[in-house]
Amino acid sequence: MAQQDGLETPPSLPEHRTTTMEKGHFCMAHCICGWRGPARRARSQARTDAEKHATG
């Protein structure tokens, strides 16, 4: 069975779906589990916060 890159969550990790939302000059990461990251001015940092949450 062929694996599709980036479309499936590894079975050993709990499912976390993160998004980023902008509010004014700030961007924040949110997850379906209820977690929220700190407000960041840099979108890239908010995405990094979301990635760390999903893998950590």
Helices and strands as residue ranges (DSSP letters): E 18-23, E 26-31, H 43-55
